[in-house]
Amino acid sequence: MKHNSTAREQSLHPTTSGSLQLKPTPTAPGPEELDDRILMTLNAAGEKKAIASVVLDLREIASFTDYFVIASGTNERQVQAISDEVVETLKKAGSPVTRVEGYKTAEWILLDYGDFVVHIFDEKARKFYDLERLWREAKRVELPPELASEVSSSLRSES
C-alpha cells in the first residue's frame, strides 16, 4: 500500500532546482510610509512626555487595523494627558476618534481611529499586557530620533 509517497518524498527531499524561489526578507517600514495622522499622534504623545513610543505594522497579520501606536505614561494623570493631546490634535486635523476605552481608570487607554489604534499605558499595565510580545510577528516601524521617545529602564526588556 502506497501512502502518498510523492508528497512525502518532496517534503523529505525538496528539489533545489530553479523552481524553488525564496521570498526576500521584508524590511521594517520606515516613518515615510506612515500616515500623517500617525506622525501627528507620535508628536502629540511626545509633547506630553510619553515614554517608549513604538509603532507596530500589522498590515500583513491582522485585518481589523493597519498599525498599533503604543506609548506609556508614568501615572494616571500623564496617561490621560497623553490621550487628551492625541485626541485634540487629530480632531483639529479633521480626524475625530471613533472609540475611546479605559479613559477613567487610565491604566490602558485605547483610541480607535480605524486604520490605526493608539494604546496608552501606565508602566505597570504595559509590562503586564506586553502587546509587543503578543504581536511579535508584527514589524516594528523604525522611528526617527525626534519621534522615538526614550525607552524607560523599567520598560526595557532584557533579551
Summary of the structure (lengths in Angstrom):
residues: 159
radius of gyration: 20.4
end to end distance: 50.0
largest distance: 71.7
contacts: 437
relative contact order: 0.20
helix: 32%
strand: 19%
